[in-house]
Amino acid sequence: MTKYFDIIFKLTLLILLISNAEAEVEFIEHTIAQHFSRPRVVQAIDMDSDNDPDIISCSNRHGEIAWWENCGGDEFRQHTVTDNLLDVYDIYAIDLDGDEDVDVLSASYNEACILWWENDGDQQFEEHEVQYNFVGAYNVYGADLDNDDDVDIVASANIPGELYWWENDGNQEFTDYFIQRSWGSCEDLILADMDRDRDIDIVASSNYLGELHAWNNDGHAGFSHWEIYDFGYTPKRIHVVDFDDDRANDVIVAYRDPNDQDNDRIYICEYSQGRDFLTHLVGAFPGAFCVSAGDFDCDGDMDIVSGSYYNRRLSWWSNLGDYDFQEYEIGDRYRSPYSVATVDIDDDLDDDIISCSYYGGLITLWENLSEDQPQEFNLTYPPPCTTLSVRNTTLCWETAVEQDRGDSVFYEVWVGYEPDLSDAICVRQNNRGTEYRFENLDDDRRYYWTVKARDTNTEGRWANDTCYFSICVPEPPRAFRAIGPPDDAEVPRDHDFPIMFRWERAVDPDSNDTVSYDLCLSIYTDFEENNETIDTGDTCYYILDYLEDCFCLWRVKATDTQGHIRYSEGTKTLVVLHPNSTEAGKGKSPLVFVLHESYPNPFNSTTTISIGLAASSELKLNIFNISGQQVAVLANERYSPDYHQFIFNADELPSGIYFIHASVPGKMDEVRKVVLIR
C-alpha cells in the first residue's frame, strides 16, 4: 500500500510540475523610487525589525545610501542612511555588531574607502571606518569567515585587481589580510559555502580576464584560489544558490560578449565533486548583465531572472527540469537594469522581483501575480510530544484557507520515524477532510508527522510544524504459575498448622508499574460464582483457619497499577482434611509426596514440620546450618503412607538460618528454609 501511495504521489507531482512549467506568470510593476540617481545595487532585508522585508539601495552619483520601509501593499517610505559621500559603488546590509538590528557596509570607489554604518536600533546610522586608502573600492560583502561567531568583511579593488578580508575582533575593530592581487577587475563578489565543508568561501567574476573565480576557505580564513570557469569574455553579475537541491551551491552568471551582443548568455555553473563545475546554458540574452533566482511559478524549483543592460529588457526563465528553460519577458522598456533581487515582499507565498535602473534612476518592485498557495495552518491533534496508550489515533489539523477563488485544497499526510521526515511516506493524499485515522501502530515507537495542503495550481503549503507522538500501550503482567500446594494435593489441617499458598512473581512489562496479588479461593465447584479474594501483596500466603474437611479451587490474581489483570495459569484443586476428622478423609493417604512449610517460621526454639507420603517410603529428614553442616536428624527409616509431623527443637542451636531437607528415593527431594530467632 505504501508503494502504491508513493507512485501516485510522484505521478501527481510530475503532472503539477509540467503544468506549472508551461504556465506564464504575470508581474505587475510598482515604482518605489523615480529619481534615485544611478543606483547600482538593490537588496531586500528587514531594516526596521518588523518582520517584513524592506529595500535598500545606493546612489553612485549622489553618494547616497537609502532604504525604503515596507508599509504594506505597494506602499514604501524612503529613509536615508547617509547622503554625504562622493559615490557609493556597493553596499551590503547585515547585523555587523551582533545587536540584532541591521547595519550597512559600503564601498566608495572615488573616496577609496570601506565603511560601516551602525544602526542604533531606531534606524539612525553612525559612520565607522573599516579601511581608508583602499584604492578602487568596488565590491563589499559580510560573513563569518573565521568561524568565531562575528561578521568579517571581504572587499575587492576593481582597477588594481586586489582582494582583501578584514577580521572582526568581536568589538568591530578590523584587521586587514591580503587574499589575491592582479587577478583582473572584479565585477561582482559573493560569499557562500561552495564545497559543503561548512565554512564561507569567496566567489567573484573577473571583468577583464573573462573568468569566474573562487577562493576556498580552509576553515580558519586561509584561502586558496581555484578557477571555476573561463568564459573568454566578460562575466558580469553573479548569483549563488543551490540550484539543483543537492546541498551544494551553484553559480548563475550573466555573460557578455563585448564584440557581439547576440553571443550574450545566461549560464549555470553547477558544483560537482572535487570542486569541479559543470556549465549549463540557460539561454541567449543580448545585453545580459544582472541575475538572480527564485521560484516564480510556485512549482518547487528555482527559476532565473535577468536584466539586459542595453536592450531595456527584464526576463525570467522557467525551470522545466534537467537544465531546460523557457524564457518569459517581464518588461521591455526598463532602462539599463543594473541589479535584481528576489524576495516574497508581500508575504503571499510567491517570489517577487526588485530591480534598479542605473540610467533611469528607478527602484522597482515587480509583484508576482501567480496563483497563491493555501494560507498557513497548524496541526491540532495529537498534541506535540504526546504518548498515546492506544494503537489507533485520529490525526487532525486546521483547515488551510484557499486564497484563489474557485480553487480547492487537498491534503497529504506524511509520517516517518526521523525528526526531519527524511524517511516519511505519504499515507493519505487527495482528500479534502482535515482528519486521518491512523491504525495498527507499533508500540514503543515515535511517529513524526505533518500535513501538506495542495491546491490546483501551486506546489502547496506545509503545516507550520512537525509534531510527534509515541505509542506505549500498557500491558498486563506476564504469565506466571501457582507453585504450591500441588494440584490435587491433600493437606492435613488444624488450627495450629497453616496452609501455605505460593506462586511465581508476575513480571510486568511496563517499567513504571507495580504488581499486587490476590489469592482466589472457592469451596464450591463453580469458581466464578463462589469466589473469595484475599489481598496478599506478596508471593505467598498462610491460611490458619476456616479451611477444613473440604474440597476447594484456588488461583492467584496479579493486578498492575493500570488495573490490568493476569491470573495464574490454570485453576488448582486442593483437598483439606482435618487430622481428627471421622467424617471426611479418615484414613485416607495423601495423593502426593510433599514437604509443607514449617510453622511457625521464623520460630523460637521449636517448629513443626509436616510431610505427606503417598506410599510406604524410606524417609530421610535432616537439618543443616547455613555452612552446610548437619545439625539434626529427624527421620531416617520407613514410614507408612500418611501425614507425618516432626518437631525441630533448636534449644541448643544459635540464632540463624537453617535448611530442612526431606528426601524419599525417586519420589521427593525438597528443601525448606527456616529462621531461628532468640
Phi, psi and omega in degrees: 000321179298316179298322179299312179299321181298315181295315180300318181298316182294321178295319178297315179298319180298318179298318179296317181298316181294316182294321180290322182296331183272353184266125178282138180265140180261135176243143174243137188270132173234127180274122178272314178217143184251333187233043179264097198295120174052061175288139184251341185207146171232146178217140176255124181198152180281096184283329187249015173056040178248017173067027166223153183283135172254182182234137177230144180209173179225145178260116180294316185289315187264000179062040185244141169244126182225157173225152184244118182286130177283110182261006181097153184063229176246028181260133179223141180244128185278139174227154183251133170274309174203153176220025184238026175264159176293318178198164174222119181266333182204150174222159172210123182265129182196156175282095186281326187256009173068027180255018173067027165227165189267124174259178185226132171262147178219149175237124181245119185292308185284331176274352177053055183213152169247124182235161167228148187243114186277127176275126181276006182099339176248021177063034166255133192243136179245135183282138175223146181274136166256309180202123168262167182060033174262087190294132178080021181307124191227317180230150178213145182208156179230139175189167178274099183278326187255014174056042176244019173066029167224166186269122174262177187229140171237137178216154179240148172255122190292305188286312177292341183071048182246153180225126181230160167228152182242123180278129175273124181278005182099342177244020178063035166256130193243138175242128185271145178225136181281138177248307186208145178227147173058046176252009180103155183295141183268122177271321181211155187216132178218144175253131180194157175278103186274328190247021173061033179251015172066029167225166188268124176258175182241134176234135181211152175255137180258115183294315185283318184279344182069032185234157173248123188244160171218152175236116185278129179274130179276006181100345180234027179064032166259128192243137174238140188273139167217148182268128179278311182198144176254108182277340182090325177237223197254103167283129182263243183285151180232161175218133182252129181199153173281089189288322186256013173058043177247015177070015173237142184279141176246169183237128174259132189232135167265116186250133180237138172258109185296344181266341184203106182298334180295345178267359179294140187219163166248128181237156167243125173261102185276126177291132177240189180290151175066030179063025173269154180232137174256129185262130180238135178276125174278311178172162174286141181206090182305131181082013183308132183222309185237151182218156170203179183219150177188169178264091185278332182257011172056040179251009174089005175232170185275129170255175186231142173236144180212154176243140177263114188295322185260339187257010174059031183244146171231124183226159171232151182246119178281131180279113180265359182098150179057038177057039172248134189226151175236124182276140172229135182275134176268312179202152182236017179232026185261108191288124172044063175298127187251334181207142174228150176217153180241140180194149172277084189289331185251012174054043178247018171072019168228157184275129174260174184235136172244137180218160174232143179254115187298306181273339178278344180067030184250142163246123190231139171255126174254101184283128179279122181256024179293169181303137180275146175283163173301155181287169183298150177208163185240156169280142186242328181207140359291156176300155180303144174062037183265142171253120182262145182258013176230159182265007175232141177208160176252119176278133184229150178209165179288162173284131174271111185289129178274129184271340182267127183298134178084355180270152180243153180248132175238152187242142171245135176254122181247131183226137177208180180256348182262144182302327181271006179058026179295338179254012188292149172238154178274111183266347174203141179209168177055040178233138184272344181290165181247029176220152175215125179277116183252119189236166175057047181280153181277142177287155178055041181227138177260128181249125173260138184210155173204176184228142173245130176263120179249146169240188189290327194242359183232171178292337178101181182225135174281154172301157185295344185214164169246125182249163172223154173221157180243154176248121175218092182272117180300138181248152176289166175303152181283167185300144178212164186245145166281136187259309184206153004293156180297160180298138180066020179286150171251126187237127174291150188218130163212173187289348179260000184231118185276157168258127182254121175262132182228151180206163177290158174284134179270115181280130176261127182290343180273121191298332184265002182270149170241156185241134172244161188234146173231133174270121183255124184233147173215131178263015176238172182280333179273095187296318188292326185269343184232064189248128173246127184251131180242121180287120185251317179075001180216192183257021173204159180205138178258135172248124185257336185215179174065345175261111175199144180051053182211165172250125183227156173255146178210152174201173183238138177252122176258129182234129179265180185298330181279356181090006178283142187240140172224127176268151176298152186293122178077164175247126184262153178249154183211131174255121181252121183242131173283130183303331184260009184289136176256350183263317187238122170079012183295129179072006182276130183281154174299153180273343183221166171270125185210139171255113182278162176296141179287153178219133355282165177204113005294164183222163177238105178084303184227150173216151184259134180246127181247133181229132175256128179245122182279346179208165177299129190210156170277113184251130170245129180228107185238154179244134179235148175273182186291343178271359179089008180273135178286130183244346180199149173239114183262339179202139175199063182196180180275138179234152180285161175293117183178182171266127183237136178244142181229142180258125174261110181259117185246033182302325186266005185253150179282163175300148178153193182261136178229156182238132178261123181243114178247131181219139171233121185309121177076358185237321187208140174206088188234153180230138174232145179260136174230157183236124178264124181235125177270000000 
